[in-house]
Amino acid sequence: MYAMRGQFGMAKARYQRVDVASRVEGANPHQLVAILYDELLKALDAMAAAMARNDYVQRGERQARALRLISGLETSLDFEQGGDIAIGLAKIYREARRLTVAAGRENDVKLVECAREMLGEVAQAWEQIGNR
């Protein structure tokens, strides 16, 4: 049973990598940021689910992924052209990182949910901008 679950997990991970790669291929810069948000929200959801199951390995892996994605979003900010909006986003990303780290340290799913809510609002705003 364990071997089957492990094989399924590996196959699922490969499928997810192919899915992300296919979405990235040919995406414009706005769509790339939208993909980062989508993957970040998924990582936070998976982190919260792992915490609920007391699966510390998955919690750690999802937390690390979420932190890498937050870092990717933060490094993409253009403070020269973005001005106050870039500064505001940097503050949100910093707080989301703090909450995500604290959630893992304290095993507190409410902190993950708070980070997800903040970032979800930004992701929705980003999506609305793209729909214009």
C-alpha positions in Angstrom: 0.0 0.0 0.0 2.8 2.4 0.9 4.6 1.8 -2.4 1.4 2.5 -4.3 0.8 5.7 -2.4 4.4 6.7 -3.0 4.2 6.0 -6.7 0.9 7.9 -6.9 2.5 10.9 -5.1 5.4 10.9 -7.5 3.2 10.7 -10.5 1.0 13.5 -9.2 4.1 15.7 -8.6 5.3 15.1 -12.1 1.9 16.0 -13.5 1.8 19.2 -11.5 5.2 20.2 -12.7 4.1 19.6 -16.3 0.9 21.6 -15.7 2.8 24.6 -14.3 5.4 24.4 -17.1 2.7 24.4 -19.7 1.0 27.4 -18.2 4.3 29.3 -17.9 5.2 28.6 -21.5 4.0 31.4 -23.6 2.6 33.4 -20.7 3.0 37.2 -20.7 4.5 38.9 -17.6 1.1 39.6 -16.1 0.0 35.9 -16.5 3.3 34.8 -15.0 2.6 36.7 -11.8 -0.9 35.3 -11.8 0.6 31.8 -11.9 2.8 32.6 -9.0 -0.2 33.7 -7.0 -2.1 30.6 -7.9 0.7 28.3 -6.9 1.3 30.3 -3.7 -2.4 29.9 -2.7 -2.2 26.2 -3.5 0.9 25.8 -1.4 -0.7 27.6 1.6 -3.8 25.5 1.3 -1.7 22.3 1.2 0.3 23.5 4.2 -2.9 24.1 6.2 -4.2 20.6 5.2 -0.9 19.0 6.2 -1.1 20.8 9.5 -4.6 19.5 10.1 -3.3 15.9 9.4 -0.2 16.4 11.6 1.9 15.6 8.6 5.0 17.5 9.5 7.0 16.5 6.4 4.3 17.8 4.0 3.8 20.9 6.2 7.5 21.7 5.9 7.6 21.1 2.1 4.5 23.2 1.4 5.8 25.9 3.8 9.2 26.0 1.9 7.4 26.2 -1.4 5.1 29.0 -0.2 8.1 31.0 1.1 10.0 30.5 -2.2 6.9 31.8 -4.1 6.5 34.8 -1.8 10.2 35.6 -2.4 9.7 35.3 -6.1 6.8 37.8 -6.0 8.8 40.1 -3.8 11.8 40.1 -6.1 9.7 40.8 -9.1 8.6 44.2 -7.6 9.8 47.3 -9.5 10.1 50.0 -6.9 11.1 52.7 -9.5 8.0 52.2 -11.7 5.7 50.7 -9.0 6.1 53.5 -6.4 3.7 53.3 -3.5 2.0 50.2 -4.9 5.3 48.3 -4.9 6.0 49.5 -1.4 2.6 48.3 -0.2 3.0 44.9 -1.9 6.4 44.5 -0.3 4.8 45.1 3.1 2.1 42.5 2.4 4.7 39.9 1.2 6.8 40.6 4.3 3.8 40.1 6.6 2.8 36.9 4.7 6.3 35.6 5.1 6.2 36.3 8.8 2.9 34.6 9.2 3.9 31.6 7.2 7.1 31.1 9.2 5.3 31.6 12.5 2.6 29.1 11.4 5.1 26.4 10.9 7.0 27.2 14.1 3.8 27.3 16.2 1.9 24.7 14.2 -1.0 27.2 14.0 -3.3 26.8 11.0 -5.0 30.2 11.7 -1.7 32.0 10.8 -1.6 30.2 7.5 -5.3 31.2 6.9 -4.5 34.8 7.7 -1.6 34.8 5.2 -3.7 33.1 2.6 -6.5 35.6 3.0 -4.2 38.6 2.6 -2.5 37.1 -0.5 -5.8 35.9 -1.9 -7.1 39.5 -1.9 -4.0 40.7 -3.8 -4.3 37.8 -6.2 -8.0 38.7 -6.9 -7.0 42.3 -7.5 -4.2 41.1 -9.9 -6.7 39.0 -11.8 -9.1 41.9 -12.1 -6.3 44.1 -13.5 -5.6 41.4 -16.1 -9.3 41.3 -17.2 -9.2 44.9 -18.3 
